[in-house]
Amino acid sequence: MALTFDAGANAAGLPKILTALAAKEVAGTFFLTGNWAVSNPDQVRQIMSAGHRVANHSMTHPGFTGLSDALIAQQVLGAEQAIAELGADPRPFFRFPYGERDARTIAAVNGLGYVPVRWTVDTLGWKGTSGGTTTQTVADRVLANLQPGEIVLMHIGSNPDDGSTLDADALPGIIEQVSAAGYGFTTLDALLGD
């Protein structure tokens, strides 16, 4: 299975996430918005120096199906440039904001040299405690969907209403429970054959 982390809001959960991944020697893929990279250059460098993969999550996290091809290019290439200026190459992986895509937007992103990557399970940790989510429900979602090739979507930032970082808090237990179930972790590169 592959663990993926989206970054667009803040970096509140990143220290816990990096610590948990390092403790179990698990690699993750971090989908960064260009704005997040510009606002958090030290954190981007921490992700890279820890040996994790950086990928593209657009510049400002808009829904893509309402954008023209020119605006899609601005979003994708703007994020690519912002991330590249920090020493990382986000290609070839791209994650559509909100998972919102259609045949036209997929073709546009492909034309820019990217492969869109969705997920097989969203932990919903981003909903926070104010949204009725707990670290247990986050872990339960991952374990209930356990399957070879699973791609888990988690988020780095805290919930804007309650400040909780449920994905970061649940991650150590998720890694332990997934490992105990006999599964291993891999990178998106290995999982998708890049």
N, C-alpha and C positions, 0 to 999 in steps of 0.2 A: 504494500500500500504506500501511497505517497501523501505526505502532509504538506498542505499549501496554506499560505498565510497572506491575506490581503491587507494592504496598508494604504489608507487614504485619509484617515482622520488624525489620530495622534499616535504616539509611540508608547503609551502607558504600559502595555503588556509585554513589550519587547524584551526587557531584561529577564523576566521569568521564562519567556519562551526560549531565549537563547541558552539560558541555564539548563532548562529541561532537556533540550536537544543535545547539548554538550555532555550532560551527565550520562546519557544513554547512547551517545555517538550516533545520533540520528540526523540525517540531512533533510532540510526542508527547502521548499521553493517559495520565495517571497515575491508576490505580485505588488509592485509599487506604483502609485500614481506619481507622475512627474512633480506635482506640487508637494507631495509628501517627501520625495527625495530632496527637493530644494530646501524644504523646511527642516529636514532631519539628516543632514549630510554625515554627521558622526555615526548615526544609527545605521545608515546605508553601509558605511565602512565596517562597522561591527558585524553586520550580516555577512559581508563578503569575507572579512578576515576569519570568520568562524567556518568558512568553507561552504556556505549555503548558496543556492542559486537565486539570482535576481531575475525577475521577469516584468513585463510591461502590463500596466493596468489602466492606461490612458493618462492624459495630463491632468484633467480636472474631474473625472468620474461622472460624465454625463451619460444619459441613456443614448445608445448609438442608433437605434432604428429611426429616430427623427432627424439625424444629422445627414447633411450632404456628404458625398464622397470626399470633397475638399476639406470639410470640417473633420471627417474621420481621419484623414491624413494628418491634419494639424494635431489632433489629439494623440495619435499613435507616435508620430515622429517627434512631437514636442516632448513626450515622456521619454522616448528613446534618447534624445539629446540630453535631457536633464540627468538621466541615469548614467549615460556615457561620460558626462563631465565629471562624475564621481568615480570613474574608473571601472564601471561594470558594463557588460553588454547584455541587455535584456532579451535579445533575440535567441531563439525563434518563438518564445512562448508569450501569448497575449491572453488576458482574461477580460471579457466584456464586463463593464460595470453593470451591476444588477443581474448579470447573466443574460442581458437583453440583446438578442441578435436575430438576424434573419439571413436568408440566402445572399442578399445584396451586401449586407455589412460583413458577413463572413468572407465573401469574395474580395471586398475592399481591403480587409485586413490581410488576407492571403497575398494580395497584390503588393502589399508593403513588406512582404517577407516574413510574415508571422503565421503561426499555427494557433488558432484559438483553443484554449483549454478550459473546459467547464469543471464540474465536480460530480461525484456520485453521491456525496452526502454533505449537507451544510449543517454544522453543529448548532446553528442558531444562537450561538453565544453572544452575537452582536445585539440580540434583543435585551440583554442585561437582566438583572434581578427585577427591575421595574416592569419588564415585559413577561415576568413569570418564569424565567429561565434560571436554572441553577447549574453549578458545576456537575452535579449528578446527571441532570437531563442532557447536558452537553456530551458527557461521556457515554450515556446510554444511547444517544443517537448514533455515535460512531460504532459502538459495539453491535447495535441492532442491525446495522447495514454492512457488517463485516463480510468482505468478499475479496478474492484475489483481484488485483487491479484497482482497488478502491482509491479514489482521490478525495481526500477530506478537505473541506473548506473551513478555515478558521480565520479570525481577524486579530490584528495586532492591537488596535486601538481599544479604548474604553467606551462603554456606553455613554452617550452624551447626557443622558438624564440622571443616571445613578452612579456613574464613574466605575462600574464594575468591569473587570477584565476576566470574564468567565472562561474564555478559551485558554488564556494563559494559565489560569488557576487549575483548569481541568487537565492540561496537557501532560504533566508527569504521570497521573493516574491512567490516562488513556494509553500512553506508551507502555506502561507496565501491563495493563490488561490486554492490550493487543498482542504484546509479546507472549504473554502467558497463554493466549489462545492459539499460539503457534504461527503467528504471522510475523513477517519481517517488514522492514521499511526500505524504500528505495527512492531514488530521485525521479522526477518527471522525465528527465532525459532517458533514464534506463527503462522506465515504465512504458514510455511512448516510442522508444526505439530511435531517439535522435542521436 
